[in-house]
Amino acid sequence: MDTTGWVKPKENSIDALSYGIENSDGVEMDLRLSLDGEVIIHHDARTQDGSYPETTNYDDMKEHVDLFSDLLSKDDFVTKWVNEARFVCLELKAPHPSSGAGGGWLRGKEMYNHMSELFQSVRDMIKQIEVPSNSTVFYSFDPYITPVANRFSENYRHARLMPKLRQWGGWTTQRAAALPSFISTSVPRLLDKQRKLGAPMLPLALDYLHGWTRFLPIGATMGLQGKSLQKFNHIRRGHPVYVWPSPIEIEPRLLKAGLSCISDTMQKGLVYSDGSERCLRPGTMPFVENERQPWHEISDSERAKIVLTSKKKWGWSSGKDELLGLTSSGTMPWEMPRLIGHRGAGKDPETL
């Protein structure tokens, strides 16, 4: 039960993202490019007044969206991201075809150019504040993320969100349109595709692991317990997996399996159904001598011990030297299970 009287901030707002990075292992956010070239933080294809962000100047929609640059001007946010091992997932959003931006329904080179400008703008801003390369990931449903990232990413890594969700229609329509791809794209195929892309992690819908939908994809069925979990762990070989949605009733099983959770339930002071206390920072507040302590404050030897114990526990395939090379007071290996605040402090009920 939540006893804090907490009121969730608006999704993708600076308040929500500041709350999320303070109280969890990191945040996920959605980035778009305005008509005048500003990077804004916004999920849906339209703003609250019905405007398409990509065909609107920032000043004309600033009541509805925040600037990414304003978020990066917040010292507390940057300190946690750069120096205290928080992780940030950056989802790059393509414009709605009806907006006419990015080539509209024809897409082509104009969409490539649009996604290139967005990617480079974000990359340059996070380079300026010296975000470690293993403390963030770029991803997108738009297939141009791959050629764009391959050309412009420099040291930063990317992944492709699959199956692709269409920009048009409501949530039900988008899911229905994605169903054939969901059925034909099994978890082993997803992992194979991400590995071929060089992706450092697999963004994965919970539908693949839980509920009746996990039986739909052609091929081996994956799950969170028993033989289906053993199959999953065998094929992923410790490859980092970030699962959304991560309902609080499923969250302990995901974390126990060594998976990261992208959560919409970000209240402090909650407990799990078995009565155990929930920790919003399982990654960046590990147990040291039976007490949770901040990752950036524990010793190098303690961090190394946690990493190598985790490698053995979850069967990470990365070598010892590689893992320890990614381990410092301000960073941790990709494989470390984390709890990430979706759109900062959880999505708003009325948004897609």
C-alpha positions as CSV (number, residue, x, y, z in Angstrom):
1,M,0.0,0.0,0.0
2,D,1.2,3.5,-0.9
3,T,1.3,5.7,2.2
4,T,3.2,8.6,0.8
5,G,0.3,10.6,-0.7
6,W,2.3,10.7,-3.9
7,V,0.7,12.2,-7.0
8,K,2.3,11.0,-10.2
9,P,3.8,13.8,-12.3
10,K,2.8,14.1,-16.0
11,E,4.6,11.5,-18.1
12,N,7.7,12.7,-20.0
13,S,7.8,15.9,-18.0
14,I,10.9,17.2,-16.4
15,D,9.3,16.6,-13.0
16,A,8.5,13.0,-13.9
17,L,11.9,12.2,-15.3
18,S,13.6,13.9,-12.3
19,Y,11.5,11.9,-9.9
20,G,12.3,8.7,-11.8
21,I,16.0,9.1,-12.0
22,E,16.1,10.0,-8.3
23,N,14.1,7.1,-7.0
24,S,14.8,4.2,-9.5
25,D,17.7,2.8,-11.5
26,G,16.9,5.0,-14.4
27,V,14.2,6.3,-16.8
28,E,12.8,5.8,-20.3
29,M,11.7,8.8,-22.3
30,D,10.3,9.6,-25.8
31,L,12.0,12.2,-28.0
32,R,10.7,14.0,-31.0
33,L,12.0,16.8,-33.3
34,S,10.0,20.0,-33.6
35,L,9.6,22.0,-36.8
36,D,12.2,24.5,-35.6
37,G,14.7,21.7,-34.7
38,E,14.2,21.5,-31.0
39,V,14.3,18.1,-29.3
40,I,11.2,17.7,-27.2
41,I,10.1,15.0,-24.8
42,H,6.7,13.7,-25.9
43,H,5.3,10.3,-26.7
44,D,2.0,10.5,-28.7
45,A,1.9,11.6,-32.3
46,R,-0.1,14.7,-31.4
47,T,0.1,17.1,-28.5
48,Q,-2.9,17.7,-26.2
49,D,-4.2,20.5,-28.5
50,G,-4.1,18.1,-31.5
51,S,-0.9,19.5,-33.1
52,Y,1.7,17.3,-34.7
53,P,5.0,18.2,-32.9
54,E,7.1,17.7,-36.1
55,T,5.1,20.5,-37.9
56,T,4.9,22.8,-35.0
57,N,7.5,25.2,-33.5
58,Y,8.4,24.7,-29.9
59,D,7.1,28.0,-28.8
60,D,3.6,27.1,-30.1
61,M,3.4,23.9,-28.0
62,K,5.6,24.7,-24.9
63,E,2.5,24.5,-22.7
64,H,2.3,20.8,-23.5
65,V,5.9,19.6,-23.8
66,D,9.3,20.0,-22.2
67,L,12.6,20.4,-24.0
68,F,15.3,17.8,-23.7
69,S,17.9,20.6,-23.3
70,D,16.0,21.9,-20.3
71,L,16.1,18.5,-18.7
72,L,19.9,18.3,-19.3
73,S,20.3,21.7,-17.5
74,K,19.1,20.0,-14.3
75,D,22.3,19.2,-12.3
76,D,20.7,16.5,-10.2
77,F,19.5,14.6,-13.3
78,V,22.8,14.8,-15.0
79,T,24.8,13.9,-11.9
80,K,22.8,10.7,-11.4
81,W,23.0,9.8,-15.1
82,V,26.7,10.5,-15.5
83,N,28.2,9.8,-12.1
84,E,25.9,7.5,-10.2
85,A,25.2,4.6,-12.7
86,R,21.7,5.5,-13.6
87,F,20.5,4.3,-17.0
88,V,18.4,6.1,-19.6
89,C,16.5,4.6,-22.5
90,L,16.1,7.1,-25.3
91,E,13.2,6.2,-27.6
92,L,13.3,8.2,-30.9
93,K,9.9,8.8,-32.3
94,A,9.1,9.1,-36.0
95,P,6.4,11.6,-37.1
96,H,2.9,10.5,-37.9
97,P,2.5,10.0,-41.7
98,S,-0.5,12.4,-41.8
99,S,1.7,15.2,-40.5
100,G,3.6,15.3,-43.8
101,A,6.9,15.4,-41.9
102,G,9.6,12.9,-42.7
103,G,8.1,12.4,-46.2
104,G,4.6,11.7,-44.9
105,W,3.2,8.4,-46.1
106,L,5.9,8.0,-48.7
107,R,8.7,8.2,-46.1
108,G,11.9,7.4,-48.0
109,K,14.9,9.7,-47.8
110,E,13.0,12.5,-46.0
111,M,12.3,10.1,-43.1
112,Y,15.9,9.0,-43.0
113,N,17.0,12.6,-42.9
114,H,14.5,13.4,-40.2
115,M,15.6,10.5,-38.0
116,S,19.2,11.4,-38.7
117,E,18.8,15.0,-37.5
118,L,17.0,13.8,-34.4
119,F,19.6,11.2,-33.6
120,Q,22.5,13.6,-34.1
121,S,20.9,16.3,-32.0
122,V,20.4,14.0,-29.1
123,R,23.8,12.4,-29.4
124,D,25.6,15.8,-29.4
125,M,23.7,16.9,-26.3
126,I,24.5,13.8,-24.3
127,K,28.1,13.9,-25.5
128,Q,28.5,17.4,-24.2
129,I,27.6,16.3,-20.6
130,E,29.8,13.2,-21.1
131,V,27.2,10.4,-20.6
132,P,29.0,7.1,-20.5
133,S,28.3,4.9,-23.5
134,N,27.0,2.0,-21.4
135,S,24.7,4.2,-19.4
136,T,22.2,4.9,-22.3
137,V,20.7,3.2,-25.3
138,F,18.9,4.7,-28.3
139,Y,16.0,2.7,-29.7
140,S,13.0,3.2,-32.0
141,F,10.2,1.3,-33.7
142,D,11.2,3.0,-36.9
143,P,13.5,0.8,-39.1
144,Y,15.7,3.8,-40.0
145,I,17.1,3.7,-36.5
146,T,19.6,1.0,-37.7
147,P,21.2,2.8,-40.7
148,V,21.1,6.1,-38.9
149,A,22.7,4.7,-35.7
150,N,25.3,2.8,-37.8
151,R,26.4,6.0,-39.4
152,F,26.1,8.5,-36.5
153,S,26.2,6.7,-33.2
154,E,29.9,7.0,-32.5
155,N,30.3,5.2,-29.2
156,Y,26.7,5.0,-28.3
157,R,24.6,1.8,-28.8
158,H,21.2,1.2,-30.2
159,A,18.5,-1.4,-30.5
160,R,15.4,-1.8,-32.7
161,L,11.9,-2.1,-31.1
162,M,10.1,-5.1,-32.5
163,P,7.5,-6.0,-33.6
164,K,6.9,-2.6,-35.2
165,L,3.9,-0.7,-34.0
166,R,2.3,1.6,-36.5
167,Q,2.0,5.3,-35.9
168,W,-1.6,5.4,-36.8
169,G,-4.7,4.2,-34.9
170,G,-5.3,3.7,-31.2
171,W,-3.7,1.1,-28.9
172,T,-6.0,-1.7,-30.0
173,T,-5.5,-1.0,-33.7
174,Q,-1.8,-0.8,-33.3
175,R,-1.7,-4.1,-31.5
176,A,-3.9,-5.8,-34.1
177,A,-1.7,-4.5,-36.9
178,A,1.4,-5.9,-35.1
179,L,-0.2,-9.3,-34.4
180,P,1.1,-11.1,-37.5
181,S,4.6,-9.9,-36.9
182,F,4.3,-10.9,-33.2
183,I,3.2,-14.4,-34.2
184,S,6.0,-14.9,-36.7
185,T,8.8,-13.3,-34.7
186,S,9.7,-15.6,-31.8
187,V,12.0,-14.6,-28.9
188,P,14.9,-16.6,-30.4
189,R,14.4,-14.6,-33.7
190,L,14.2,-11.3,-31.8
191,L,17.5,-12.1,-30.0
192,D,19.2,-13.2,-33.2
193,K,18.1,-9.9,-34.9
194,Q,19.3,-7.8,-32.0
195,R,22.6,-9.6,-31.8
196,K,23.2,-9.1,-35.6
197,L,22.4,-5.4,-35.1
198,G,25.0,-5.3,-32.3
199,A,22.3,-4.2,-29.9
200,P,23.5,-4.2,-26.2
201,M,20.0,-5.2,-25.0
202,L,16.7,-6.7,-26.1
203,P,13.6,-4.6,-25.5
204,L,10.9,-7.2,-25.0
205,A,7.1,-7.1,-24.6
206,L,5.8,-8.9,-21.6
207,D,3.4,-10.7,-23.9
208,Y,6.3,-12.9,-25.0
209,L,6.9,-14.2,-21.4
210,H,3.6,-14.1,-19.5
211,G,-0.1,-14.9,-20.1
212,W,-1.8,-16.7,-23.0
213,T,-0.1,-14.5,-25.6
214,R,3.3,-16.2,-25.0
215,F,1.9,-19.3,-26.7
216,L,1.2,-17.4,-30.0
217,P,4.7,-16.9,-31.5
218,I,5.8,-19.8,-33.7
219,G,8.6,-21.8,-32.1
220,A,9.6,-22.5,-28.5
221,T,7.4,-21.0,-25.8
222,M,9.2,-18.7,-23.3
223,G,8.1,-18.0,-19.8
224,L,9.1,-16.9,-16.3
225,Q,9.1,-20.2,-14.5
226,G,9.9,-23.9,-15.0
227,K,11.1,-25.3,-18.3
228,S,10.0,-22.2,-20.3
229,L,12.2,-20.0,-18.1
230,Q,15.1,-22.5,-18.6
231,K,14.6,-22.3,-22.4
232,F,14.6,-18.6,-22.2
233,N,17.8,-18.4,-20.2
234,H,19.5,-20.9,-22.4
235,I,18.8,-19.0,-25.6
236,R,19.6,-15.5,-24.3
237,R,22.9,-16.6,-22.6
238,G,22.8,-13.6,-20.3
239,H,21.9,-11.1,-23.0
240,P,20.3,-8.1,-21.3
241,V,16.5,-8.0,-21.6
242,Y,14.3,-5.0,-20.7
243,V,10.6,-5.9,-20.3
244,W,7.6,-3.7,-20.6
245,P,5.1,-3.5,-19.2
246,S,6.2,-4.8,-15.8
247,P,3.2,-4.9,-13.5
248,I,4.1,-4.9,-9.9
249,E,2.7,-8.4,-9.4
250,I,5.1,-9.8,-12.1
251,E,8.0,-7.6,-11.2
252,P,9.7,-9.9,-8.6
253,R,9.7,-12.8,-11.0
254,L,11.3,-10.6,-13.7
255,L,14.0,-9.4,-11.4
256,K,14.6,-12.9,-10.0
257,A,15.2,-14.1,-13.6
258,G,17.8,-11.4,-14.1
259,L,15.6,-9.2,-16.3
260,S,15.2,-5.4,-16.2
261,C,11.8,-3.9,-15.7
262,I,10.3,-0.8,-17.3
263,S,7.7,0.1,-14.8
264,D,4.6,2.3,-14.8
265,T,4.2,1.8,-11.0
266,M,6.7,4.2,-9.5
267,Q,5.2,5.0,-6.0
268,K,7.6,4.7,-3.1
269,G,6.6,2.6,-0.1
270,L,4.9,-0.3,-1.8
271,V,5.2,-3.9,-0.8
272,Y,4.9,-7.1,-2.9
273,S,2.0,-9.5,-2.5
274,D,4.2,-11.7,-0.2
275,G,4.7,-8.8,2.1
276,S,8.3,-8.1,1.2
277,E,9.5,-4.5,0.7
278,R,9.8,-3.3,-2.8
279,C,13.0,-1.5,-3.8
280,L,12.8,0.9,-6.7
281,R,16.6,0.6,-7.1
282,P,17.5,-3.1,-7.2
283,G,20.5,-2.3,-9.5
284,T,21.9,0.9,-8.0
285,M,21.2,0.0,-4.4
286,P,22.6,-3.5,-4.1
287,F,22.9,-5.5,-0.9
288,V,26.3,-5.1,0.8
289,E,26.6,-6.9,4.1
290,N,22.8,-7.4,4.2
291,E,22.1,-3.7,3.7
292,R,21.3,-1.8,0.5
293,Q,23.9,0.7,-0.3
294,P,24.4,3.1,-3.2
295,W,26.4,1.7,-6.1
296,H,28.5,4.8,-6.5
297,E,29.5,4.8,-2.8
298,I,30.6,1.2,-2.3
299,S,34.2,0.1,-2.9
300,D,35.6,-1.1,-6.2
301,S,36.1,-4.6,-4.7
302,E,32.5,-4.7,-3.6
303,R,31.3,-3.7,-7.0
304,A,33.5,-6.4,-8.6
305,K,32.2,-9.0,-6.2
306,I,28.6,-8.1,-7.1
307,V,29.2,-8.2,-10.8
308,L,31.0,-11.6,-10.8
309,T,28.4,-13.1,-8.4
310,S,25.7,-11.9,-10.8
311,K,27.6,-13.3,-13.8
312,K,27.6,-16.7,-12.2
313,K,24.0,-16.5,-10.9
314,W,22.4,-15.5,-14.3
315,G,24.9,-17.1,-16.7
316,W,26.2,-13.9,-18.3
317,S,28.2,-14.9,-21.4
318,S,30.4,-11.7,-21.3
319,G,33.9,-12.4,-20.0
320,K,35.2,-11.3,-16.6
321,D,37.5,-8.6,-18.0
322,E,34.8,-7.2,-20.2
323,L,32.3,-6.9,-17.3
324,L,34.8,-5.4,-14.9
325,G,35.9,-2.9,-17.7
326,L,32.3,-1.6,-17.7
327,T,32.1,-1.4,-13.9
328,S,32.9,1.8,-12.0
329,S,31.3,4.1,-9.5
330,G,29.4,5.7,-12.4
331,T,28.6,2.7,-14.6
332,M,27.6,-0.9,-14.4
333,P,27.5,-3.7,-17.0
334,W,24.6,-3.8,-19.5
335,E,23.5,-7.2,-18.0
336,M,22.8,-5.8,-14.5
337,P,19.0,-6.1,-13.8
338,R,17.4,-2.7,-13.2
339,L,14.1,-1.1,-12.5
340,I,13.4,1.8,-15.0
341,G,10.7,4.4,-14.7
342,H,8.6,4.3,-17.9
343,R,8.3,7.9,-19.2
344,G,9.9,9.0,-15.9
345,A,7.3,8.1,-13.3
346,G,4.9,5.9,-15.3
347,K,2.7,6.5,-18.4
348,D,-0.5,8.6,-18.2
349,P,-3.7,6.6,-18.5
350,E,-5.0,8.6,-21.4
351,T,-1.9,8.2,-23.6
352,L,-0.9,5.4,-26.0
